[in-house]
Amino acid sequence: MNRTIVWFRRDLRICDHEPLFRAARRGLVIPIFVFDRSLLLHPETGSARVAFMLDCLASLEADLHSRGGRLILRSGDPVTVLPDLVAATGAEGIYAYTDCERIYGRVRDARLNAALADHGMKIRWFEPSASLPNLMSYPQYRSRWWRDMAAAPVPTPPRIEVPPEIASDTLPALTDLAHVPDDKLIPAGGTAAARELLTQFFTDKSDRYYWQLSYPSAEATTGLSPHIKFGAISVRECVQTLQQAPDHGDFRIKRSQQQLLARLRWGSGFAQRFRYLPQLELRSLYTVFDEDGWEFDEDLYRAWQVGQTGFPIVDAAARCLQATGGWQALNFRSRAIYASFLGNLLGMDWRLGALHFMRHLIDGDCPIDHYQWAMQSGVTHCLDKSWTRIYNPGQVAVDRCDPEGHFIKRWVPELAHLSPQQLGTPPPVDGYPAPILDYAAARQKRVSQLE
Ligand SMILES: Cc1cc2nc3c(=O)[nH]c(=O)nc-3n(C[C@H](O)[C@H](O)[C@H](O)COP(=O)(O)OP(=O)(O)OC[C@H]3O[C@@H](n4cnc5c(N)ncnc54)[C@H](O)[C@@H]3O)c2cc1C
């Protein structure tokens, strides 16, 4: 009987998974995940995200088990582990999805191609839906995204048979991977948990998402980002579930569903753009910004990291990120305000901010994180100034994100006695710092630099 290795990477599911489906149709399957120290110990890897990934792997193992299969775990450099596994198991080849999250991964995959070719072994790469090997304009990409999202999901194999003699390592604990838990609450990982979040969206959020997605305390967003990052659910499944959900003629539900569909498309769009701009992992798109140099002051950077800037909305975001890893608690707007403060108002290198985010975010995803950071810091565009966003972190931000002050008061309890109207520019409060910068002057300086 044919034997095919399916190499899972950031596609930790059995539904809508083309490599797995095709491998199972051919015969026996060897589903493998390789713990790769180069990624596990990458400076941008956060322990909370690794903990979440372990949960997704446990869930994948259970899902494979429900179809008669199991997950084979190995550790090491995939460039040696996988050819060794092909040789040891007599597999005919490897099936895997492409993954362009990091330059390291692209180089690793090219090295693997070469290593396999040297031994006369085969690998077949599959493109995830709405991921394209060729460059195209965004309007073209948008049409392609809709087309791919409308296609029927790949069926889940009814049976997954794994050769019984192949041994697996046991699922490691976080500490076995040289990570120390950092006390963040880790959401349940895996396909069932992701589907549950979608259900909660319909029961509890779909009539208010559009209006409340900028209010972190409303927790109106889905919380799907860590699942999407590790592929515990396919974006296509999210899209089709949304499209099939009844809107009961309620324009609020309709509007919210459209908005969420657009956001899901943005996420795919960032991954696609990043594929052609891999340098954004390491530097600004317009290198002049890096060549001109960035400001750096260790005390100010530290104040920004720990939430002691004297700007309540910024400090709430800082503390929330470190305590929760951002899952459900730190939405797009609060991330953007927090990021803009470092890159624009403090004039510090956005890469330091992206690094800090990646170390803490449970949904940390290099293409979205680096691209968003670069955009918020104004270094992705040189001529078109409409892309420059310098958020005012004062009362304007409070009114737009946290009009009742719930988010700020939760994370900055020193200010719990103030009224929402005082949270933009609080009066002196014992134990809370004075603002570390003058907004108008800092803004003016950044605008001049960008021009
Ligand atoms: C500086 C900065 C860094 C960010 N870093 C990340 C990151 O590392 N990983 C990440 O997944 N998102 C990142 N985002 C985007 C956004 O904040 C998160 O996707 C969102 O908060 C995730 O919560 P959710 O799944 O509940 O969102 P929902 O509103 O429920 O959205 C559903 C999905 O749509 C996609 N999405 C939503 N908003 C955006 C957006 N603005 N840009 C791109 N995709 C989006 C995500 O896949 C998300 O899971 C970043 C934003 C900023 C400003």
The ligand as an ORCA input file, in Angstrom:
! r2SCAN-3c Opt
* xyz 0 1
  C       0.632     46.690     15.473
  C      -0.326     45.566     15.181
  C       0.114     44.249     15.260
  C      -0.751     43.195     14.972
  N      -0.274     41.922     15.051
  C      -1.069     40.878     14.726
  C      -0.580     39.550     14.769
  O       0.586     39.306     15.100
  N      -1.428     38.538     14.454
  C      -2.725     38.768     14.074
  O      -3.444     37.802     13.790
  N      -3.211     40.026     13.997
  C      -2.430     41.079     14.315
  N      -2.935     42.359     14.244
  C      -4.259     42.585     13.636
  C      -5.464     42.585     14.587
  O      -5.242     43.424     15.674
  C      -5.790     41.165     15.046
  O      -5.937     40.330     13.914
  C      -7.083     41.070     15.829
  O      -6.999     41.913     16.955
  C      -7.290     39.624     16.223
  O      -8.422     39.467     17.028
  P      -9.694     38.683     16.521
  O      -9.326     37.388     15.883
  O     -10.601     38.640     17.696
  O     -10.197     39.670     15.404
  P     -11.513     39.646     14.512
  O     -11.933     41.058     14.363
  O     -12.512     38.693     15.009
  O     -10.971     39.205     13.104
  C     -10.968     37.860     12.604
  C      -9.675     37.622     11.866
  O      -9.503     38.566     10.804
  C      -8.107     38.913     10.675
  N      -7.931     40.338     11.030
  C      -8.736     41.102     11.772
  N      -8.286     42.374     11.835
  C      -7.153     42.386     11.108
  C      -6.216     43.390     10.771
  N      -6.356     44.653     11.186
  N      -5.163     43.080     10.022
  C      -4.997     41.810      9.572
  N      -5.860     40.802      9.840
  C      -6.911     41.093     10.589
  C      -7.371     38.055     11.694
  O      -6.993     36.857     11.065
  C      -8.436     37.803     12.724
  O      -8.211     36.658     13.488
  C      -2.087     43.450     14.556
  C      -2.527     44.780     14.507
  C      -1.654     45.817     14.815
  C      -2.136     47.221     14.725
*
